[in-house]
């Protein structure tokens, strides 16, 4: 048994926000209440800390199989545990792509052997992610995929994508949409604005994202698919999602910490640690996303954890791959940028980082009521420090946040009542 004493228990499922104790027996939350006294327990003093459902990340690249030099299931899930995550969703753009029953079975075997946290695998929409022929969606669903995605690109054939959405609706699995009109990119590597012009790089306009986001919302309306918009970065994505929800369309949206923390103006030179897709946008875009999170329109915070080697990122903005790591910085950035500033409450943080992602997936997670599995994070909101990429347990050190001052640190992560990380 484990007794967590005196923490601020935040459980969005029951709207609980109180300083109290929490008892775990046999991997299950047994009791929540003041002054719990049990003998023969490991006692964790959570005074001054948030006690929340284990965080859930809908958007992670583990790079297995095929690119283990960037990350693997062991290192990626260690980074997740350190970041407070107990469940992560692995994207299918691996080498080879997760696009068949055989590949799903192979990756699930690796996950079962190596994962420190719960890992749910996503299946690709099309074979080889080539956008030409649908994957065996029904077969993959029968073998355990949690969602469909072509993340890293969009399926440009709207008719083919509509077929996939119809299948997803039939199977009741969500579609996680990377929104990018490849015909509008025009070699862009940063946001299309004065900053990209100053640095001498081709820009990526907001329309690259907004055109596909609007298309996907319309297809979700027609097919009844559960649509989740990944890594929203534009101001217009917020009213699009708000309008779609008002019309009863089953759409949710995530924002990543880099998009609500940084803007294109933070890119001072040719540093590929600031290169991600979609790119860092303007102050106006950032503020719109923050407002959308504050109003509950954008209901999920995800990382888009995308590790790359130092050698790849050293190539500079033009030639380096897109993406940054995020599992070990997401909680502190969310607290610093959104909670400590009063944009969202601590209970909102638990909702956007755990309860709401669980609802998107339709899984019984993100709830630490008595009787539920004890996937728990204990987070100290008072700790102040500078982010140091050299302390990351991820293989990827590609972050624009190195040296940034933040508040909030994960002290413990528990999976099924067992401590898998302690500071």
C-alpha positions as CSV (number, residue, x, y, z in Angstrom):
1,X,0.0,0.0,0.0
2,X,1.0,3.6,-0.6
3,X,-0.4,6.5,1.3
4,X,0.0,9.9,-0.3
5,X,-0.4,12.5,2.5
6,X,-1.5,16.1,2.4
7,X,-1.4,16.8,-1.3
8,X,-3.8,18.9,-3.4
9,X,-5.8,16.2,-5.1
10,X,-7.0,17.4,-8.5
11,X,-9.4,15.0,-10.2
12,X,-11.4,16.5,-13.1
13,X,-13.6,13.5,-13.4
14,X,-15.3,14.4,-10.1
15,X,-14.4,18.1,-10.0
16,X,-12.3,17.4,-6.9
17,X,-9.8,20.1,-5.8
18,X,-8.9,19.7,-2.2
19,X,-6.0,19.1,0.2
20,X,-6.4,15.6,1.4
21,X,-4.9,12.1,1.5
22,X,-5.1,9.3,-1.0
23,X,-4.6,5.6,-0.3
24,X,-3.5,3.1,-2.9
25,X,-4.1,-0.7,-2.4
26,X,-3.2,-3.3,-4.9
27,X,-2.7,-0.8,-7.7
28,X,-6.1,0.8,-7.2
29,X,-7.1,4.0,-5.5
30,X,-8.8,2.8,-2.4
31,X,-9.7,5.9,-0.4
32,X,-9.5,9.7,-0.7
33,X,-10.1,11.7,2.5
34,X,-8.6,13.7,5.3
35,X,-6.3,12.1,7.9
36,X,-6.2,8.6,6.5
37,X,-4.2,6.4,8.9
38,X,-3.0,3.0,7.7
39,X,-0.1,0.9,9.0
40,X,2.4,-1.0,6.8
41,X,2.2,1.7,4.1
42,X,4.8,3.5,2.1
43,X,4.0,7.1,2.9
44,X,4.7,9.9,0.4
45,X,4.5,13.4,1.8
46,X,2.8,15.5,-1.0
47,X,2.5,18.7,1.0
48,X,2.5,21.7,-1.3
49,X,2.1,19.4,-4.3
50,X,-0.6,18.6,-6.9
51,X,-1.8,15.0,-6.9
52,X,-3.2,14.4,-10.4
53,X,-4.2,11.6,-12.7
54,X,-1.1,10.4,-14.6
55,X,-0.6,12.6,-17.6
56,X,-1.7,11.3,-21.1
57,X,0.1,12.5,-24.2
58,X,-1.8,12.0,-27.5
59,X,1.2,12.8,-29.7
60,X,4.5,11.1,-29.3
61,X,7.1,9.8,-31.8
62,X,9.0,6.9,-30.3
63,X,10.9,6.2,-33.5
64,X,10.6,2.5,-33.1
65,X,11.0,0.6,-35.4
66,X,13.7,1.8,-37.7
67,X,15.1,5.0,-36.1
68,X,16.2,3.9,-32.7
69,X,19.2,6.2,-32.9
70,X,16.8,9.0,-32.3
71,X,14.7,7.3,-29.6
72,X,13.4,3.9,-28.6
73,X,10.6,2.5,-26.5
74,X,12.9,2.3,-23.4
75,X,14.3,5.8,-23.5
76,X,11.0,7.3,-24.7
77,X,9.0,5.8,-21.9
78,X,11.6,6.7,-19.3
79,X,11.3,10.3,-20.5
80,X,7.5,10.0,-20.3
81,X,7.7,8.8,-16.7
82,X,10.1,11.6,-15.8
83,X,7.6,14.0,-17.3
84,X,4.7,12.7,-15.3
85,X,3.1,10.7,-18.2
86,X,1.6,7.3,-17.5
87,X,0.0,6.8,-21.0
88,X,1.4,8.0,-24.3
89,X,0.1,7.6,-27.9
90,X,2.7,6.5,-30.4
91,X,2.5,7.9,-34.0
92,X,2.9,5.5,-36.9
93,X,5.4,7.3,-39.1
94,X,8.2,4.8,-38.3
95,X,10.4,2.9,-40.7
96,X,8.6,0.8,-41.8
97,X,5.3,2.5,-41.2
98,X,2.7,1.0,-38.8
99,X,0.2,0.2,-41.5
100,X,-0.7,-3.5,-41.2
101,X,-1.7,-6.2,-38.7
102,X,1.9,-7.6,-38.8
103,X,3.4,-4.2,-38.0
104,X,0.9,-3.6,-35.2
105,X,1.7,-7.0,-33.7
106,X,5.4,-6.4,-34.0
107,X,5.3,-3.0,-32.3
108,X,2.9,-4.2,-29.6
109,X,5.4,-7.0,-28.8
110,X,8.2,-4.4,-28.4
111,X,6.0,-2.2,-26.2
112,X,5.0,-5.1,-24.0
113,X,8.7,-6.0,-23.5
114,X,10.2,-2.6,-23.1
115,X,7.7,0.1,-22.1
116,X,7.9,1.7,-18.7
117,X,4.4,3.4,-19.1
118,X,1.3,2.5,-21.1
119,X,1.9,3.0,-24.8
120,X,-1.1,3.0,-27.2
121,X,-0.2,2.6,-30.9
122,X,-1.7,4.5,-33.7
123,X,-2.2,3.0,-37.2
124,X,-1.5,4.8,-40.4
125,X,-4.4,5.8,-42.6
126,X,-2.7,4.7,-45.9
127,X,-0.2,2.1,-46.8
128,X,3.3,3.3,-46.3
129,X,1.8,6.7,-45.6
130,X,1.9,7.3,-49.4
131,X,-1.7,8.6,-49.6
132,X,-2.6,6.2,-52.4
133,X,-4.3,3.2,-50.8
134,X,-6.0,2.6,-47.4
135,X,-4.2,0.5,-44.8
136,X,-6.0,-2.5,-43.3
137,X,-7.8,-0.3,-40.9
138,X,-10.3,-2.8,-39.7
139,X,-7.6,-5.4,-39.2
140,X,-5.4,-3.0,-37.3
141,X,-8.3,-2.0,-35.1
142,X,-8.9,-5.6,-34.3
143,X,-5.3,-5.9,-33.2
144,X,-5.4,-3.0,-30.9
145,X,-4.6,0.4,-32.5
146,X,-6.2,3.2,-30.5
147,X,-6.6,5.7,-33.4
148,X,-5.7,6.5,-37.0
149,X,-3.3,9.2,-38.2
150,X,-1.1,10.1,-41.1
151,X,0.9,12.4,-38.8
152,X,3.8,14.1,-40.4
153,X,1.7,14.8,-43.4
154,X,-2.0,14.9,-44.6
155,X,-3.8,12.6,-46.8
156,X,-4.3,14.9,-49.8
157,X,-6.8,12.7,-51.6
158,X,-10.0,13.9,-49.9
159,X,-12.0,11.0,-51.3
160,X,-9.6,8.5,-49.9
161,X,-9.6,10.3,-46.5
162,X,-13.4,10.3,-46.4
163,X,-13.3,6.5,-46.8
164,X,-10.9,6.3,-43.9
165,X,-13.1,8.5,-41.8
166,X,-16.2,6.4,-42.5
167,X,-14.3,3.3,-41.4
168,X,-13.1,5.2,-38.3
169,X,-16.6,6.2,-37.4
170,X,-17.8,2.6,-37.9
171,X,-15.0,1.3,-35.7
172,X,-15.4,4.2,-33.2
173,X,-11.8,5.1,-33.2
174,X,-10.6,8.7,-33.4
175,X,-8.7,10.3,-36.3
176,X,-5.7,12.3,-35.2
177,X,-5.2,14.9,-38.0
178,X,-2.0,16.5,-39.0
179,X,-3.3,19.5,-41.1
180,X,-0.9,20.5,-43.9
181,X,-1.7,21.2,-47.5
182,X,1.5,20.1,-49.1
183,X,0.6,22.0,-52.3
184,X,0.9,25.3,-50.3
185,X,4.1,24.7,-48.4
186,X,6.4,25.9,-51.2
187,X,9.6,24.8,-49.5
188,X,8.8,26.7,-46.3
189,X,10.7,25.9,-43.1
190,X,9.6,28.7,-40.7
191,X,6.4,30.8,-40.4
192,X,5.7,33.1,-43.2
193,X,6.3,36.5,-41.6
194,X,8.9,39.3,-41.3
195,X,11.1,37.1,-39.2
196,X,11.5,34.3,-41.9
197,X,12.2,37.1,-44.4
198,X,14.8,38.6,-42.1
199,X,16.5,35.2,-41.7
200,X,16.3,34.5,-45.4
201,X,14.1,31.3,-45.3
202,X,10.9,30.4,-47.2
203,X,7.8,30.7,-45.1
204,X,4.9,28.4,-44.2
205,X,1.6,30.4,-44.3
206,X,-1.3,29.9,-41.9
207,X,-3.4,28.7,-44.8
208,X,-1.2,25.6,-45.1
209,X,-2.8,24.4,-41.9
210,X,-6.1,26.1,-42.0
211,X,-7.2,24.8,-45.4
212,X,-6.8,21.1,-44.3
213,X,-8.2,21.7,-40.8
214,X,-11.4,23.1,-42.4
215,X,-11.6,20.3,-44.9
216,X,-11.2,17.7,-42.1
217,X,-13.9,19.3,-40.0
218,X,-16.3,19.2,-43.0
219,X,-15.4,15.5,-43.6
220,X,-16.0,14.7,-39.9
221,X,-19.4,16.4,-40.1
222,X,-20.3,14.3,-43.2
223,X,-19.0,11.0,-41.9
224,X,-19.6,11.2,-38.2
225,X,-16.0,10.5,-37.5
226,X,-14.4,11.6,-34.2
227,X,-11.8,14.1,-35.3
228,X,-8.9,15.4,-33.2
229,X,-6.8,18.2,-34.6
230,X,-3.1,17.8,-33.8
231,X,-0.7,20.6,-32.8
232,X,-2.9,23.5,-33.7
233,X,-0.8,26.6,-34.3
234,X,-2.9,29.3,-36.0
235,X,-5.3,31.9,-34.7
236,X,-8.1,30.8,-37.0
237,X,-8.0,27.2,-35.8
238,X,-9.7,28.4,-32.6
239,X,-12.9,29.8,-34.1
240,X,-13.0,26.9,-36.5
241,X,-13.0,24.4,-33.6
242,X,-15.5,26.6,-31.6
243,X,-17.9,26.8,-34.6
244,X,-17.6,23.1,-35.3
245,X,-18.4,22.2,-31.7
246,X,-21.4,24.6,-31.7
247,X,-22.8,22.7,-34.7
248,X,-22.4,19.3,-33.0
249,X,-19.5,18.1,-34.9
250,X,-17.3,15.6,-32.9
251,X,-14.1,17.6,-33.0
252,X,-11.4,18.2,-30.4
253,X,-8.1,20.0,-30.7
254,X,-4.7,20.0,-29.0
255,X,-2.1,22.8,-28.5
256,X,1.6,22.0,-27.8
257,X,3.6,23.9,-25.2
258,X,6.0,25.3,-27.8
259,X,3.0,27.0,-29.6
260,X,1.6,28.6,-26.5
261,X,5.1,29.5,-25.2
262,X,7.2,30.8,-28.1
263,X,6.7,32.8,-31.3
264,X,8.7,33.2,-34.5
265,X,10.3,36.3,-32.9
266,X,12.1,34.0,-30.5
267,X,14.2,32.6,-33.4
268,X,17.2,34.8,-33.5
269,X,19.4,32.9,-35.9
270,X,20.0,29.6,-37.8
271,X,19.1,27.3,-34.9
272,X,17.2,24.2,-36.0
273,X,16.0,23.6,-32.4
274,X,13.3,26.2,-33.3
275,X,12.3,24.2,-36.4
276,X,9.0,22.3,-36.0
277,X,6.0,21.5,-38.1
278,X,3.7,23.4,-37.9
279,X,6.1,26.3,-37.2
280,X,6.2,28.8,-34.4
281,X,3.8,31.5,-35.4
282,X,3.2,35.2,-34.5
283,X,2.3,36.7,-31.2
284,X,-1.3,37.1,-32.4
285,X,-1.5,33.3,-33.1
286,X,0.1,32.5,-29.8
287,X,-2.4,34.7,-27.9
288,X,-5.4,33.2,-29.8
289,X,-4.3,29.7,-28.8
290,X,-3.8,30.8,-25.2
291,X,-7.3,32.3,-25.2
292,X,-8.7,29.2,-26.8
293,X,-7.1,27.1,-24.0
294,X,-8.5,29.4,-21.4
295,X,-12.0,29.3,-22.7
296,X,-11.9,25.5,-23.1
297,X,-12.2,25.5,-26.8
298,X,-8.9,23.8,-27.2
299,X,-9.2,21.0,-24.7
300,X,-6.0,19.1,-24.9
301,X,-2.3,19.8,-24.4
302,X,0.0,17.4,-26.1
303,X,3.8,17.4,-26.8
304,X,4.4,16.2,-30.3
305,X,7.6,14.8,-28.8
306,X,9.9,14.4,-31.9
307,X,13.4,13.4,-31.0
308,X,16.3,13.8,-33.5
309,X,20.0,13.3,-33.3
310,X,22.3,16.3,-32.6
311,X,24.0,15.7,-36.0
312,X,20.7,16.1,-37.8
313,X,19.7,19.2,-36.0
314,X,23.2,20.7,-36.5
315,X,22.4,20.9,-40.2
316,X,20.7,24.2,-39.7
317,X,17.1,25.4,-40.3
318,X,17.0,24.8,-44.0
319,X,18.2,21.1,-44.0
320,X,17.4,19.8,-40.5
321,X,14.3,17.7,-39.8
322,X,11.3,19.3,-38.2
323,X,10.6,18.6,-34.6
324,X,11.5,19.0,-30.9
325,X,11.3,16.9,-27.8
326,X,8.7,17.7,-25.2
327,X,7.9,14.9,-22.8
328,X,10.2,16.2,-20.1
329,X,9.2,19.9,-20.4
330,X,5.5,19.8,-21.0
331,X,4.2,19.9,-17.4
332,X,6.5,22.7,-16.3
333,X,5.8,24.8,-19.3
334,X,2.1,24.3,-18.9
335,X,2.2,25.4,-15.3
336,X,4.5,28.3,-16.0
337,X,2.8,29.7,-19.0
338,X,-0.9,28.9,-18.3
339,X,-1.5,28.1,-14.6
340,X,0.9,30.5,-12.9
341,X,-0.4,33.3,-15.1
342,X,-4.0,32.5,-14.3
343,X,-5.1,31.5,-17.8
344,X,-6.2,28.1,-16.6
345,X,-6.7,26.6,-13.1
346,X,-4.7,23.7,-11.7
347,X,-7.8,21.5,-12.2
348,X,-7.9,22.7,-15.8
349,X,-4.3,21.6,-16.2
350,X,-5.2,18.1,-15.0
351,X,-8.1,18.0,-17.4
352,X,-6.2,19.2,-20.4
353,X,-3.2,16.9,-19.8
354,X,-5.0,13.8,-18.6
355,X,-8.8,13.6,-18.3
356,X,-9.6,15.2,-21.7
357,X,-7.0,13.1,-23.7
358,X,-8.6,10.0,-22.1
359,X,-12.0,11.1,-23.4
360,X,-10.6,11.7,-26.9
361,X,-9.4,8.1,-26.9
362,X,-12.4,6.6,-25.1
363,X,-10.3,4.9,-22.5
364,X,-10.8,4.5,-18.7
365,X,-7.9,6.7,-17.7
366,X,-7.5,10.2,-16.3
367,X,-9.6,9.5,-13.2
368,X,-8.3,8.8,-9.7
369,X,-11.6,8.3,-8.0
370,X,-11.7,5.3,-5.6
371,X,-11.9,2.1,-7.6
372,X,-9.8,3.4,-10.5
373,X,-6.3,2.4,-11.4
374,X,-3.7,4.4,-9.5
375,X,-1.9,6.1,-12.4
376,X,-0.8,9.3,-10.6
377,X,1.6,12.2,-10.9
378,X,2.8,14.2,-8.0
379,X,3.8,17.7,-9.2
380,X,5.5,20.4,-7.1
381,X,4.3,23.8,-8.4
382,X,6.7,25.8,-6.3
383,X,10.0,24.5,-7.6
384,X,11.9,27.1,-9.7
385,X,14.8,26.1,-12.0
386,X,16.2,26.4,-15.5
387,X,15.5,23.7,-18.1
388,X,18.7,21.8,-18.8
389,X,18.7,19.5,-21.9
390,X,21.7,17.7,-20.5
391,X,19.5,16.1,-17.8
392,X,17.0,14.7,-20.3
393,X,16.7,10.9,-20.3
394,X,15.3,11.0,-23.8
395,X,17.9,10.4,-26.5
396,X,16.8,13.6,-28.1
397,X,18.2,16.9,-26.7
398,X,16.6,19.0,-29.5
399,X,14.8,21.7,-27.5
400,X,14.5,25.4,-27.8
401,X,13.8,25.6,-24.0
402,X,17.4,24.9,-22.8
403,X,18.2,27.5,-20.2
404,X,14.6,28.8,-19.8
405,X,13.4,29.6,-16.3
406,X,10.3,27.7,-15.3
407,X,8.2,26.7,-12.3
408,X,6.9,23.2,-11.5
409,X,8.5,19.9,-11.3
410,X,7.4,16.3,-11.3
411,X,8.4,14.6,-8.1
412,X,6.7,11.2,-8.5
413,X,5.1,9.2,-11.2
414,X,3.1,6.1,-10.3
415,X,1.8,3.5,-12.7
416,X,-0.8,1.1,-11.4
417,X,0.2,2.0,-7.9
418,X,3.9,1.5,-8.3
419,X,6.5,4.3,-8.3
420,X,8.2,4.4,-11.7
421,X,9.8,7.7,-11.2
422,X,10.9,9.7,-8.2
423,X,13.0,12.8,-8.1
